[in-house]
Amino acid sequence: MIQRSGGFATGSWNRGVAVGSDNGVVVTVEPERFEEMVGAALDSLPDELGRLMRNVAVTVEHAAGPPGLLGLYEGVPLTARTTGYAGVLPDRITIYRRAICAICATEAEVVDQVRRTVIHEVGHHFGIDDERLDELGW
């Protein structure tokens, strides 16, 4: 489920995809189309991973996000959850539309960057750190 978001969740772990400055061109992608891209990226995940994802909401932030971030994972990764993990709000993966559009020159680049960002943030949900994600090309 994709939800529109206007704020941030708090959690014990904040991991985001960082980027440099924009390319001077902003691709305009309507919010609904961008949400479809995020949904398609989630649908492209292997079924086995989708079944393992627990207590996580994926949201799209249409307003400006934190400087330099394309996406952000906030929560307790699956690898850090213990038997005491109960009664907590869902983890949150936020994908920042404006930030992604600002670094892409075409809609096709937006589609690719959305997929890369979603996979990166889902990796954090599974407990994979930035260093390892970089090694894996994400």
N, C-alpha and C positions, 0 to 999 in steps of 0.2 A: 504494500500500500504506500502510495506517495502522498505526503501531506504538505500543504503549504505552511511555511513557517515564518514567524516574525521574531523569534527569540531564540535563546540558547538553553539547552538542558545542562545541568551540572552532572559531573561524574568523577570517577576516580582516575580517569585516563583521558587526556586530550591529545589526539594525534591528527594532524592534518596534512594535506598535500600542499606544499609551499611552491610558489612560483616567483619568477623575477617580474620585472615591469611589463606592462602590456605592450602590444605590438603597434600601437598608434591607430589601429583599426578596430572598430567594435562591430561585431556581427550581431545583427538584430534577430533574435529568436524569441518568438512569442512564448509566454509562460506555459501555455498548454502544450505547445510543441516540445519545449524543453522537458517538461514532466514526462511526456511520452518517451523521450530519449532516455531518461533515467529509468523508466519502467522497462524499456527494451534492454538496457544494460543489465538490470537485475534479472530479467528473464533469460539472458544469455549465460548466466552462471550455471555451472553443472548442477543437475538436480540434487546430487549428493550434498553439495554445499548448501543449497537452499534449505534442504531438510534439517541441516545442522544449525542453522541460524536460529538463535533463541533470544526472545525479549529485546528486539531491536527495531526501531522505527527509522525509516529512511524518509528524509524531508528535503524539500527544495526551498532554498532561501532566494527570493527574487530581489531583495534589496542588497545593498553592498554588504559583503561579509568582512571578516577581519582581513586587513591588508596582507597580501601575499598568499592567501589560502584559496584553493579551488574546492576543497572538501574538508570535513572535520568529523572525526569519530570521537564521541564522548561516552564513556561508560566503563564497564568492567568486562575486559575480554573474556571469552569463553575459557581460556587457559588459566585465568586467575580466579575463576568462580569456585567456591568451596561449598560444602554442605550448608554453610551459614548464609549462602546467597538466596534470599527470599524476600518477598514483599518490597522489591525495589522498582522504581520507575524504569521503563525500557531504556536501553542504550539508544543513542541517537547518532545517525549518520546524516550529516547535512551536506548538500551539494549546492555550491554557490553559482547561480546562473550568470550574474553579471561578470564575475571574475573569470569564468570559463570563456564567455563570449569575448571578453577583452583581450584574450591571448590567441584567439583563433581568427583566421582570415576568411573562412568559408563555413557553411553549415556542415559540410562533411567533416571538417576539422573539429567542430563542436561535438558531433556524434562520437568521433574517436576519443576526444578528451573526456567526455562524459563517461564513456565506458572505462577508460583508464582510471579515472578518479573514483568511480564506484567500486571497481575491483580493488583499488588501493585501500579505500576505507573499509571495505568488507574484510580485507586482509587484517586490518587492525582489530576488527571484531573477533577474528580467530586467533589473536595474540601475536601476529607477525609485526615486528618493529620496522621502522623506516629503513634501517640499514639493509635488512634482509629483503624487503620489498624492492629496494633499489637494485640489489643483486639479481633479483628475479625479473627485473625490467618493468616494474610497476611503480 
